[in-house]
Amino acid sequence: MVWDHTSLVGCYAKRCPLLRNVEHGKNAWFLACLYSPRGNIAILPPYTRNCGRLILCHDGQQRSQDRRLCLPQERDFLCEDHNMPRECRDYERQGMCHDRKRRYYVNRICLKTCKKCTIPCSDKSVHCSYFTANVTMCISYKKDASMFCRKSCDLCHDI
């Protein structure tokens, strides 16, 4: 299961022919996935419930041709480093964000550190009204608000 706002997923599967001391330990499969943006945020539900015929997509998302699915959003709104933050800081210190030979690669994995974010000023969740109804939530959950409720929490200037 991934969250309704997830747009990047990477998984790995490994088959173990025999696990010892485990019931049903033959041909066991292990599956691990990483996804972005991260989920399990305290005040936001992990899914969007919609039983109607009209599919409600997040701001910036397009509907599929049959209008039954929301297509993934562009990566631009994910203003984060898609690698180890320490490595991105090292790349920046070494001038790799602007180096002709390396900048294409570095700027794709170190968006935030290399200041290459182009985040539209919009809300990414239908639940941003929870934030605007209680102003302190924008402050208390600033990290989550800056990812999902930039417009409602007036965080468009923060990158």
trRosetta pair geometry for C-beta under 8 A, 3 or more apart (Angstrom, degrees):
i j d omega theta_ij theta_ji phi_ij phi_ji
1 46 7.6 43 147 153 122 132
2 6 4.1 -68 157 32 119 163
2 9 6.0 -76 -82 -92 158 128
2 33 7.5 -90 -76 126 107 144
2 35 5.1 176 -132 -123 119 171
2 39 7.0 172 -171 -30 58 144
3 6 4.8 121 59 -33 75 99
3 35 7.4 162 22 117 89 139
3 37 7.8 -60 69 81 136 77
3 39 3.4 171 -43 -100 134 128
3 40 7.6 -125 -69 -26 126 53
3 46 5.4 -106 -115 -160 83 71
3 47 7.3 -144 -150 -73 54 54
4 46 7.2 132 -8 152 88 45
4 47 5.1 116 -45 -137 113 46
4 48 4.6 122 -155 -3 171 93
5 37 6.2 -22 116 50 110 108
5 39 7.6 154 52 -94 92 89
5 58 6.5 67 -110 -48 91 156
5 124 6.0 78 -138 148 131 113
5 125 6.7 -49 -69 -82 139 88
5 148 7.0 -57 -117 -108 171 108
6 9 6.2 55 155 -61 123 100
6 35 4.8 -13 -145 170 127 128
6 36 7.1 115 -144 75 76 24
6 37 6.9 -135 -105 47 53 56
6 39 6.7 -41 -61 -52 106 113
7 36 7.2 -49 58 95 73 69
7 37 7.5 37 22 -2 90 72
7 72 4.4 119 -142 -160 93 105
7 73 5.4 -81 -91 48 149 79
7 75 7.1 -170 116 -91 132 59
7 78 7.2 -140 59 -47 124 129
8 35 6.3 155 89 -157 63 57
8 36 4.4 -6 61 55 115 94
8 75 7.3 58 -59 -109 120 98
8 78 7.3 4 -6 -64 128 170
8 82 7.9 -70 144 -124 169 126
9 33 6.1 -10 -168 -171 93 119
9 34 7.5 161 -152 85 47 48
9 35 4.7 -8 -104 -105 73 96
10 33 6.7 158 84 -154 43 68
10 34 5.2 -7 60 58 95 92
10 35 7.5 -179 23 -78 61 51
11 31 6.3 -3 -173 -171 115 92
11 32 6.8 164 -152 87 67 42
11 33 4.1 -27 -96 -96 88 90
11 34 7.8 -176 -79 22 46 57
12 31 7.4 166 84 -150 47 49
12 32 5.4 -10 57 61 93 89
12 33 7.7 175 18 -81 61 47
13 29 6.0 -12 -168 -170 103 106
13 30 7.0 158 -154 81 52 51
13 31 5.1 -12 -103 -101 82 78
14 29 7.2 151 78 -156 42 57
14 30 4.9 -11 59 57 94 100
15 27 6.4 -20 -168 -157 108 64
15 28 7.3 152 -156 81 56 42
15 29 5.4 -29 -100 -99 69 74
16 19 5.5 62 116 -59 133 90
16 27 7.7 156 79 -143 52 17
16 28 4.8 -14 59 64 101 93
16 29 7.7 -177 18 -84 74 25
16 30 6.8 49 -14 -12 109 105
17 26 7.1 -17 170 -156 52 65
17 27 6.3 -2 -135 -80 44 55
18 25 6.2 57 -167 128 53 99
18 26 5.9 -10 -103 -109 67 63
19 22 4.3 -12 115 38 116 135
19 25 3.5 -122 66 -160 87 108
19 26 7.8 -132 24 -58 75 26
19 28 5.1 7 -16 8 126 143
20 25 6.7 157 -56 145 12 162
21 25 7.5 85 60 -60 32 159
22 25 3.7 113 77 -81 96 116
22 28 7.3 1 106 -57 145 151
24 28 7.6 110 125 -82 78 98
25 28 6.0 -39 -155 -35 50 124
35 38 7.3 127 90 -103 77 42
35 39 7.2 11 90 -11 122 104
36 78 6.1 71 143 -145 115 143
36 80 7.1 -141 -161 64 132 138
36 82 7.1 -100 -9 -114 172 94
37 78 6.1 -163 -63 -116 91 100
37 80 7.6 125 -109 0 86 143
37 147 5.7 134 -152 -175 158 135
38 41 7.7 112 107 -54 87 92
39 46 6.0 61 178 -129 126 89
40 46 6.9 10 -81 -92 52 108
41 44 4.6 27 79 34 110 108
41 141 7.6 92 -180 -163 111 128
41 144 4.8 124 -157 -121 138 133
41 148 7.8 -164 60 -10 169 144
42 141 7.3 -136 54 -105 108 129
42 144 7.9 -115 35 -46 81 163
43 127 7.7 176 131 142 87 132
43 130 6.2 -175 160 126 120 147
43 137 6.8 89 -99 -157 178 125
43 141 6.3 -84 17 -66 131 166
43 144 7.2 135 43 114 102 159
44 125 6.1 -70 -132 -146 129 157
44 127 5.5 153 -125 73 82 149
44 144 6.9 -167 -12 -177 123 131
44 148 6.8 28 -83 79 154 177
45 48 7.3 129 86 -81 114 43
45 49 7.8 -36 123 -15 155 93
45 127 6.9 157 16 -64 88 152
48 56 6.7 -126 155 82 136 107
48 126 6.3 89 -128 26 123 127
50 54 8.0 -98 -178 88 122 59
50 55 6.4 97 125 -133 152 51
50 56 5.3 -167 -102 23 142 100
54 67 7.9 -50 -134 162 52 117
55 63 5.8 131 72 -121 124 116
55 67 6.1 178 18 163 116 70
55 68 6.2 139 -48 -149 139 23
55 69 7.0 -103 -149 -58 167 6
55 70 6.2 -162 151 -52 124 84
56 126 6.4 33 145 -74 130 148
57 61 3.8 -128 166 88 120 119
57 62 7.2 -66 127 71 169 4
57 63 5.9 -148 -27 -71 140 77
57 70 3.8 152 -114 -117 104 117
57 71 7.9 10 -136 30 146 60
58 61 4.8 80 58 -4 75 122
58 70 7.0 85 15 -175 76 151
58 73 6.9 -50 80 -57 121 129
58 123 7.8 -126 -165 115 90 68
58 124 5.0 24 -177 -166 136 56
58 125 6.6 -22 -120 -79 113 29
58 126 7.1 -120 -101 -37 68 79
59 120 8.0 -140 130 104 113 127
59 122 4.2 -142 124 161 144 128
59 123 5.6 100 6 68 136 62
59 124 6.3 -100 48 -93 92 40
60 73 5.3 49 115 -130 113 115
60 74 7.3 -95 167 22 118 91
60 77 6.9 106 112 -44 170 143
60 120 6.3 153 -88 57 131 146
60 122 5.9 146 -37 82 110 152
60 124 7.2 -34 33 -105 123 79
61 70 4.7 20 153 -173 141 107
61 71 6.1 168 -169 61 85 65
61 72 7.6 -99 -126 171 99 9
61 73 5.4 -74 -82 -73 81 87
62 70 7.7 140 78 -158 34 61
62 71 4.9 -8 70 38 83 123
63 67 4.8 26 151 -127 137 59
63 68 7.9 110 -173 22 102 24
63 69 7.1 135 -161 77 64 45
63 70 6.3 -51 -104 -103 58 52
63 71 7.0 152 -142 -7 7 91
64 67 6.6 -142 71 -55 67 17
64 68 6.1 -40 60 51 120 65
64 69 4.2 38 -8 57 130 93
64 70 7.6 -102 -19 -62 84 9
64 71 5.9 134 -68 -57 70 92
66 69 7.5 50 65 11 94 86
73 77 6.0 -20 137 24 134 129
73 124 7.5 -56 -36 -133 169 111
74 77 6.7 107 79 -4 78 88
75 78 5.5 -59 -170 31 64 113
76 117 7.2 119 -174 -162 69 59
76 118 4.8 -45 -163 73 121 88
76 119 6.5 180 143 -88 84 44
76 120 7.3 71 107 -15 121 86
77 119 5.3 87 -130 -133 55 80
77 120 6.4 -47 -89 30 100 84
77 124 6.6 136 157 -79 151 134
78 82 7.8 54 128 -67 127 105
78 111 7.2 102 103 48 75 160
79 111 5.9 -133 -142 120 50 121
79 112 5.3 97 164 -85 76 92
79 117 3.8 29 -116 -123 107 143
79 119 5.2 -49 -41 -56 123 127
79 159 5.7 -112 -171 -160 159 84
80 111 6.6 44 60 59 27 113
80 112 5.5 -2 -126 -27 22 127
81 84 7.8 -39 126 91 123 18
81 85 5.3 124 64 -99 145 65
81 88 4.4 -83 -143 -38 144 162
81 109 6.7 41 -169 147 70 65
81 110 4.9 6 -128 -127 98 57
81 111 6.5 -163 -88 39 46 68
81 112 5.1 -86 -43 38 79 104
81 113 5.4 37 -83 -11 124 106
82 108 7.5 -47 44 137 130 66
82 109 4.7 -107 68 -147 92 64
82 110 7.6 -113 34 -59 68 34
82 111 7.1 57 -10 -1 93 101
83 87 5.3 -75 132 73 118 127
83 88 5.8 140 71 -52 105 97
83 109 4.4 45 -25 163 117 119
83 110 6.4 -45 35 -67 115 78
84 87 4.3 83 71 4 97 107
84 88 7.1 -171 90 -9 51 83
85 88 5.6 -55 -150 36 36 113
85 89 6.5 37 154 -19 68 102
85 113 7.4 152 -150 -57 68 126
86 89 5.8 -52 -151 35 33 111
86 90 6.5 35 150 -19 64 105
87 90 5.5 -55 -151 37 34 114
87 91 6.3 39 150 -23 67 102
87 110 7.9 -130 104 -80 83 119
88 91 5.5 -48 -147 33 34 114
88 92 6.5 35 153 -19 64 102
88 106 7.8 136 -130 -166 71 88
88 109 7.1 -146 -90 117 103 87
88 110 3.7 156 -135 -121 108 115
88 112 7.6 50 152 66 157 85
88 113 4.0 156 151 7 116 157
88 114 7.5 -108 -168 -28 102 85
89 92 5.7 -52 -150 35 33 112
89 93 6.4 34 152 -19 65 105
89 113 6.1 -129 -74 -134 51 139
90 93 5.7 -54 -147 37 32 111
90 94 6.3 22 157 -11 65 111
91 94 5.9 -66 -149 44 28 105
91 96 4.1 -77 -171 57 83 130
91 97 6.5 104 132 -47 97 75
91 102 7.7 -145 -154 139 107 133
91 106 5.0 177 175 -141 142 125
91 110 5.8 -157 69 -30 142 165
91 113 7.2 97 67 111 104 141
91 114 7.6 -43 109 -66 117 106
92 95 7.7 46 178 -68 32 20
92 96 7.1 -80 -69 47 24 83
92 97 5.4 22 -112 -24 68 122
92 110 7.1 -156 -51 156 95 147
92 113 5.1 -124 -46 159 132 110
92 114 6.4 -158 -92 -82 98 65
94 99 7.9 -20 121 -34 87 136
95 98 5.8 -59 -178 51 78 96
95 99 5.7 100 122 -52 85 97
96 99 4.8 -40 -131 15 44 124
96 102 4.6 -53 -157 103 95 136
96 103 6.8 176 161 -81 57 58
96 106 4.6 153 133 -74 105 164
97 103 6.1 55 168 -124 29 90
97 106 5.7 -125 -93 118 47 129
97 107 6.3 96 -149 -77 70 83
97 110 6.9 -101 -94 92 97 127
97 113 7.3 -142 -79 116 130 87
97 114 3.7 174 -130 -127 120 102
97 115 7.7 59 -176 31 150 80
97 116 7.8 -161 -158 -37 108 112
98 103 5.9 17 -136 -90 11 129
99 102 4.5 22 87 41 119 99
99 103 5.5 173 64 -44 55 86
99 106 7.5 70 45 13 101 143
100 103 6.5 -28 -111 7 15 113
102 105 5.7 -65 -167 48 62 106
102 106 5.2 49 143 -18 93 116
103 106 5.7 -62 -131 48 32 106
103 107 5.3 30 171 -21 72 114
103 114 7.9 141 -150 -154 82 146
104 107 6.4 -57 -139 37 17 106
104 108 6.8 15 158 -18 55 110
105 108 6.1 -68 -159 32 28 109
105 109 6.8 -4 161 3 66 110
106 109 6.5 -74 -149 47 30 92
106 110 5.4 -23 174 27 73 120
106 114 6.3 126 132 -66 95 146
107 110 6.7 -67 -110 61 23 80
107 111 7.1 65 177 -93 57 52
107 114 5.0 -123 -111 107 68 159
107 116 4.8 99 -164 -51 98 165
108 111 7.4 -5 -164 -61 20 85
110 113 4.3 -49 177 52 105 112
110 114 4.8 93 106 -14 99 106
110 116 7.8 88 97 21 64 118
111 114 6.6 -75 -139 50 15 95
111 116 5.0 -104 -144 70 62 95
111 117 5.3 87 159 -71 105 77
112 115 7.5 19 178 -75 30 38
112 117 6.2 29 -94 -44 56 122
112 159 7.4 -171 -133 155 80 84
115 159 7.7 87 -136 114 73 131
117 159 5.2 178 73 -165 139 124
119 150 6.9 164 145 -82 124 171
119 156 7.8 -164 103 -145 105 66
119 159 6.4 173 19 -112 127 102
121 150 5.9 -127 -144 118 56 119
121 151 5.4 105 160 -85 77 89
121 156 3.8 13 -117 -120 113 132
122 150 6.8 42 58 60 28 108
122 151 5.3 -1 -132 -30 22 130
123 128 4.3 -75 -149 -24 139 158
123 148 6.8 30 -165 154 70 61
123 149 5.2 11 -128 -124 96 54
123 150 6.7 -164 -86 40 49 65
123 151 4.9 -89 -41 41 80 108
123 152 5.4 44 -84 -16 126 105
124 147 7.1 -66 43 140 139 63
124 148 4.6 -105 63 -140 100 59
124 149 7.5 -105 35 -57 72 41
124 150 7.8 55 -9 4 93 95
125 128 5.4 133 77 -43 88 83
125 148 4.3 20 -10 178 119 118
125 149 6.3 -52 44 -64 107 84
126 129 8.0 -17 157 1 54 100
127 130 5.3 -4 168 3 85 117
127 131 8.0 91 127 -12 71 90
127 148 7.8 -1 64 147 92 135
128 131 5.2 -43 -166 30 60 115
128 132 6.4 49 143 -13 79 102
128 148 6.7 -164 -80 131 96 90
128 149 3.8 151 -125 -117 106 108
128 151 7.5 38 172 65 163 86
128 152 4.1 158 162 0 122 156
128 153 7.6 -119 -159 -26 105 87
129 132 5.7 -57 -142 44 40 105
129 133 5.9 47 156 -28 70 105
129 152 7.4 -124 -76 -133 35 150
130 133 5.9 -53 -144 32 26 113
130 134 7.0 -22 167 27 59 101
130 137 6.5 -80 132 114 82 171
131 134 7.1 -92 -156 61 23 71
131 137 4.8 -135 -126 96 60 118
131 138 5.1 87 -177 -68 107 81
131 141 7.5 -111 -108 66 105 118
131 145 5.7 126 -131 -115 147 109
131 149 4.8 113 24 142 160 168
131 152 5.4 107 81 116 119 127
131 153 5.5 -58 152 -67 138 102
132 135 7.4 15 -152 -83 36 61
132 138 7.8 51 -79 -50 46 119
132 149 7.8 -151 -37 -176 86 131
132 152 4.7 -98 -53 -175 111 110
132 153 7.4 -132 -73 -70 73 58
134 137 4.7 75 93 -14 99 111
135 138 6.0 -44 -170 21 51 112
135 139 7.4 37 142 -7 70 103
136 139 5.5 -58 -158 42 49 110
136 140 5.7 44 148 -19 80 110
137 140 5.6 -54 -131 44 34 108
137 141 5.6 -10 178 23 71 110
137 145 7.3 139 129 -71 77 126
138 141 7.1 -68 -125 60 15 77
138 142 6.8 53 158 -94 54 65
138 145 4.8 112 -140 -134 63 166
138 149 7.1 -114 -109 101 90 126
138 152 7.6 -150 -91 114 121 85
138 153 3.7 163 -135 -134 122 111
138 154 7.7 43 -177 36 156 79
138 155 7.4 -167 -170 -41 110 115
139 142 6.1 -4 -154 -59 29 100
141 144 4.4 -34 166 45 105 115
141 145 5.4 116 103 -28 83 95
142 145 5.4 -57 -136 42 30 112
142 146 5.9 31 163 -23 67 106
142 153 7.8 171 -125 160 61 150
142 155 7.5 150 -158 -103 81 142
143 146 6.1 -54 -147 33 24 108
143 147 6.9 16 153 -13 58 108
144 147 5.9 -63 -155 37 33 108
144 148 6.1 -17 167 20 71 113
144 149 7.8 31 126 16 74 101
145 148 6.7 -80 -132 56 24 79
145 149 4.7 -56 -150 60 69 104
145 150 7.5 130 150 -76 68 40
145 152 7.8 -112 -158 78 98 95
145 153 4.3 44 174 -17 126 168
145 155 6.2 128 126 -15 99 151
146 149 8.0 -31 -46 59 16 64
146 150 6.2 52 -151 -92 44 83
146 153 7.5 -92 -70 80 51 138
146 155 4.9 -120 -106 150 75 152
146 158 5.8 -77 -125 98 123 124
147 150 7.8 -167 61 -50 4 92
149 152 4.4 -51 -177 51 100 113
149 153 4.9 82 115 -11 101 108
149 155 7.6 78 99 24 65 122
150 153 6.6 -74 -139 51 17 93
150 155 4.7 -105 -142 73 64 94
150 156 5.3 95 158 -79 107 63
150 158 7.9 -151 -137 57 96 92
151 154 7.7 20 -179 -73 28 37
151 156 6.5 41 -92 -58 54 110
155 158 4.7 -48 -172 35 84 116
